[in-house]
């Protein structure tokens, strides 16, 4: 499938840039165009990415469960750190074949059209796809990736540091193109911002802020963050990058599609989240979770081999909150509250100038509002247990990233907060919360030399990625 996708992409690009002879001109079907306008590729590539991130079998099992927002009362191999190879492969394949490949095709088509706005949006999605892939897998193909039209079917892997350099370069270029470039995005195909180029520009710069903070433990980024503060970024929830799903299958939020429509209720609330929210008198508990059959909020510890059992089962562990089971619940690529938390951390570490406490409180207030909570917030913030501190920034961000499973797990890997214990019945060969995914088995067979050069034979779920340090 990967080779077919790459080959098809090459055909489209060649068709977009080649002239036709008279025979082809006479025999072209005007109702079956070879090349579509660039912006028409945007909806599918975005939705395929968010579908995978919000899939209970990926963002749930290997995101929310590893960040201990969710726990499972059945079928919990992934929660015990034994992910299925098929799950590892589908994430890799879809982000390369359908998100990154289509975004690059969109970029090249837009450049050929002179549509700088569409080109900028495509670059943002390229950067986003690469950030997801490298944060999950570490070193990945980038420079030579999705270049089948040039005969490159076995791409070399780039070091993660170089991948991040590429991400930042794409976002800088996107910022310049979106700042006042020519062209437009067709609103009906822009499922993120409805064709608003100014919001794509804010997303580009907010995403760069996230990326710089992600690598801030292994690389000096203060000067870049300070320069970035002069650019437009999210300033309210109206700016944030999210996709609103529709109210029915097959275009509903994947969490709804599995848990409600698919009647798969094994995804429940994790004990660390319930305990944390209870200890903080946090009103988000009633939004994040439903009371169990006894009318109380009860979480389940991570792991546990033989479930359901009398202690933890479908009835006595709290289910996911109703707000997050709505079919049209949005898929968040990056929220305004996340940016505020990152800015609070940056200010606290003197990477930027600013009032870290004010940013921290604004971040919590914004996330409360997202969850429909507008009263009692001041009292919540006044609690000593919520008072501003370096640790509380990370704990509150962990709370706020609920249902953004991959991002919650990734930020936990970066900060180590809150303190989480490994699964009780963890895979004995792992014994700790995973630090990454291993490479798909297909890479070993179809790209063996480059897989070996990237260390594929020695990489395990506990091998740190570059920005985690040693």
Buried (B, 14 or more C-beta within 10 A) or exposed (E): EBEEBBEBBBEBBEEBEEEEEEEEEEEEEEEEEBBBBBBBBBBBBBBBBBBBBBBBBBBBBBBBBBBBBBBBBBEBBBBBBBBEEEBBBBBBBBBBBBBBBBBBBBBBBBBBBEBBBBBBBBBBBBBBBBBBBBBBBBBBBBEBBBBBBEEBBEBBBBBBBBBBBBBBEBBBBBBBBBBEBEBBBBEEBBBBBEBBBEBBBBBBBBBBBBBBBBBBEBEEBBEBBEEBBEBBBBEEBEBBBBBEBEEEEEEBBBBBBBBBBEEBBBBBBBBBBBEBBEEBEBBBBBBBBBEBEEEEBBBBBBBBEEBBEEEBBBEBBBBBBEBBBBBEBBBBBBBBBBBBBBBBBBBBBEBBEBEBBBBBBBBBBBBBBBBEBEEEBEEBBEEEEBEBBBEBBBBBBBBBBBBBBBBBBBBBBBBEBBEBBBBEBBBEEBEEBBBBBBBBBBBBEBBEEBBBEBEBEEBEBBBEBBBBEE
